[in-house]
Amino acid sequence: WFSTKNGVCRYDGYNTKVFRPTDHFSHDVVDLSQCVETDADGNVVFGTNNGFYFIDIETDSLSKRVINDFADSSDSYSNNIFSICVENNIIWAGTGNGLLRYDKKQGTLKYFKSREIYRGLKASRLWIKNMIYDGKNFIWLATPEALIKLDVRSFITEPFNASGPGKQFVNNNYFSSLAFDKKGRLWAGTIR
């Protein structure tokens, strides 16, 4: 599976199939896919610059679209999905202005505004470039302002950056990618 400007693609070693939101939905739809993940059921979830979509593997078709109806309609960044992270039946979507939490079982969506995630925010919005679930009730967010640890139960966040005190000090502010190695250590890509 891979993201393209014309949708998300599946390559099986011989053929490529393209899944385009514009083939299935008609209102405010774009095909630019910016991230792709699989959920706990094995279905594919991908983010666009206007919400995120589910591909049902059993029917081999787009099955659902999720958009943030809580944001101000003039805020084009709050539905621009740059990263997706799956925590059991919860889909976390990092946007250009905050974070979305979608509970698949309940069908509910919660929107965390930028300043709810990082109170020390200097910019007008928080762009979540990447995120990863550690399997221990924390999601780590890579942003241009800080590396942020989010407790998925309490929604309390802890930022790590160059202005952080003590153990929260990291000699950088801009984080762009995240990965865990086989020893469970978090690695963070930065611009320097």
C-alpha positions as CSV (number, residue, x, y, z in Angstrom):
1,W,0.0,0.0,0.0
2,F,1.3,3.5,-0.8
3,S,0.0,7.1,-0.9
4,T,-0.1,9.2,-4.1
5,K,-1.5,12.4,-5.3
6,N,-4.2,10.3,-7.1
7,G,-5.4,8.2,-4.2
8,V,-4.0,5.2,-2.3
9,C,-2.6,2.3,-4.3
10,R,-2.3,-1.4,-3.6
11,Y,0.5,-3.3,-5.4
12,D,0.4,-7.1,-5.2
13,G,3.7,-7.8,-7.1
14,Y,2.0,-7.8,-10.5
15,N,-0.8,-5.3,-10.6
16,T,-1.7,-1.9,-9.0
17,K,-5.2,-1.0,-8.0
18,V,-5.9,2.7,-7.2
19,F,-8.5,3.7,-4.6
20,R,-9.7,7.3,-5.2
21,P,-12.1,9.1,-2.9
22,T,-13.6,10.9,-5.9
23,D,-14.8,7.6,-7.3
24,H,-17.0,7.0,-4.2
25,F,-17.8,10.4,-2.7
26,S,-19.0,13.6,-4.2
27,H,-18.8,16.5,-1.7
28,D,-15.5,18.3,-0.9
29,V,-13.4,15.3,-1.9
30,V,-9.8,15.1,-2.9
31,D,-7.6,12.2,-4.0
32,L,-4.3,13.4,-2.6
33,S,-3.3,10.7,0.0
34,Q,-0.7,11.8,2.5
35,C,-0.5,8.8,4.8
36,V,-1.7,5.2,5.0
37,E,-2.0,2.6,7.8
38,T,-3.9,-0.6,8.6
39,D,-6.3,-0.8,11.4
40,A,-6.9,-3.5,14.0
41,D,-9.3,-5.3,11.6
42,G,-6.7,-5.3,8.8
43,N,-8.6,-2.6,6.8
44,V,-6.7,0.3,5.3
45,V,-7.0,3.8,6.6
46,F,-5.6,6.7,4.6
47,G,-5.5,10.5,5.2
48,T,-6.1,13.2,2.6
49,N,-6.2,17.0,2.8
50,N,-9.9,16.7,3.6
51,G,-10.4,13.9,6.1
52,F,-9.6,10.2,6.2
53,Y,-11.0,7.1,4.6
54,F,-11.4,3.4,5.3
55,I,-10.9,0.7,2.6
56,D,-12.8,-2.5,3.5
57,I,-10.5,-5.3,2.6
58,E,-13.4,-7.8,2.3
59,T,-15.3,-5.7,-0.2
60,D,-12.2,-4.2,-1.8
61,S,-13.8,-0.7,-1.8
62,L,-13.9,2.5,0.1
63,S,-16.3,2.1,3.0
64,K,-16.3,5.2,5.1
65,R,-15.1,8.8,5.3
66,V,-14.4,10.7,8.5
67,I,-14.1,14.5,8.6
68,N,-13.8,17.0,11.4
69,D,-17.1,18.8,11.7
70,F,-16.0,20.5,15.0
71,A,-13.5,22.9,13.5
72,D,-14.1,26.3,12.3
73,S,-15.1,26.1,8.6
74,S,-12.5,28.6,7.7
75,D,-9.8,26.3,9.1
76,S,-8.6,24.2,6.2
77,Y,-5.8,22.7,8.3
78,S,-8.0,20.8,10.8
79,N,-9.1,18.2,8.2
80,N,-5.7,18.0,6.4
81,I,-4.5,14.6,7.6
82,F,-0.7,14.2,7.6
83,S,-0.3,11.2,9.9
84,I,-2.4,8.3,11.1
85,C,-1.8,6.0,14.1
86,V,-3.9,3.0,15.2
87,E,-4.4,2.1,18.9
88,N,-6.7,-1.0,19.0
89,N,-10.1,0.3,17.7
90,I,-9.0,4.0,18.0
91,I,-7.8,5.8,14.9
92,W,-5.6,8.9,15.7
93,A,-5.2,11.4,12.9
94,G,-2.6,14.1,13.0
95,T,-3.7,17.2,11.2
96,G,-2.2,20.6,10.2
97,N,-4.0,22.1,13.2
98,G,-4.5,19.5,16.0
99,L,-5.4,15.9,16.5
100,L,-8.4,13.7,15.8
101,R,-9.4,10.6,17.8
102,Y,-12.0,8.4,16.1
103,D,-13.5,5.5,18.0
104,K,-14.5,2.9,15.4
105,K,-16.8,0.9,17.8
106,Q,-18.7,4.0,19.0
107,G,-18.5,5.9,15.7
108,T,-17.4,9.0,17.7
109,L,-14.9,11.7,16.9
110,K,-13.0,13.9,19.3
111,Y,-11.0,17.0,18.2
112,F,-8.0,18.2,20.2
113,K,-7.1,21.8,19.2
114,S,-3.5,22.7,18.9
115,R,-3.2,24.5,22.2
116,E,-4.9,21.6,24.0
117,I,-2.0,19.4,22.8
118,Y,0.8,21.8,23.4
119,R,0.1,24.7,25.8
120,G,3.5,26.3,25.0
121,L,2.7,26.7,21.3
122,K,4.3,29.7,19.7
123,A,2.9,29.2,16.2
124,S,-0.8,29.8,15.3
125,R,-1.3,26.0,14.8
126,L,0.3,22.7,15.6
127,W,1.2,20.5,12.6
128,I,1.4,16.8,13.5
129,K,3.8,15.4,11.0
130,N,4.1,11.9,12.3
131,M,3.0,9.8,15.3
132,I,3.5,6.4,16.8
133,Y,1.8,4.3,19.5
134,D,4.2,2.7,22.0
135,G,1.8,-0.1,23.1
136,K,2.0,1.2,26.7
137,N,-0.9,3.8,26.5
138,F,1.2,6.6,25.0
139,I,1.2,8.1,21.5
140,W,4.2,10.1,20.5
141,L,3.7,13.1,18.2
142,A,6.3,14.6,15.9
143,T,5.7,18.3,15.4
144,P,7.7,21.4,14.3
145,E,7.4,22.7,17.9
146,A,8.2,19.7,20.1
147,L,8.2,15.9,20.5
148,I,5.0,15.3,22.4
149,K,4.0,12.3,24.6
150,L,0.2,11.9,24.8
151,D,-1.4,9.6,27.4
152,V,-4.3,8.0,25.5
153,R,-6.3,7.4,28.8
154,S,-6.1,10.9,30.4
155,F,-5.2,12.9,27.2
156,I,-2.5,14.6,29.3
157,T,0.5,15.7,27.2
158,E,4.2,16.1,27.9
159,P,6.3,18.1,25.5
160,F,10.0,17.5,24.9
161,N,12.1,20.3,23.2
162,A,14.9,22.8,23.5
163,S,13.0,24.9,26.0
164,G,11.9,21.9,28.2
165,P,13.1,21.6,31.8
166,G,15.1,18.7,33.1
167,K,14.2,15.4,31.4
168,Q,11.9,17.3,29.0
169,F,15.0,19.0,27.5
170,V,15.9,17.8,24.0
171,N,18.3,19.9,21.9
172,N,15.8,20.3,19.1
173,N,12.3,21.6,18.4
174,Y,11.4,20.3,15.0
175,F,10.5,16.6,14.8
176,S,9.4,14.9,11.6
177,S,9.5,11.1,11.9
178,L,9.3,8.5,14.6
179,A,10.2,4.8,15.0
180,F,10.8,2.2,17.7
181,D,13.7,-0.2,17.5
182,K,13.5,-3.8,18.6
183,K,14.7,-2.8,22.1
184,G,11.7,-0.5,22.5
185,R,13.7,2.8,22.2
186,L,12.1,5.7,20.5
187,W,14.0,7.3,17.6
188,A,13.0,10.7,16.3
189,G,14.0,12.3,13.0
190,T,14.7,16.0,13.0
191,I,15.8,18.7,10.6
192,R,19.2,19.0,12.1
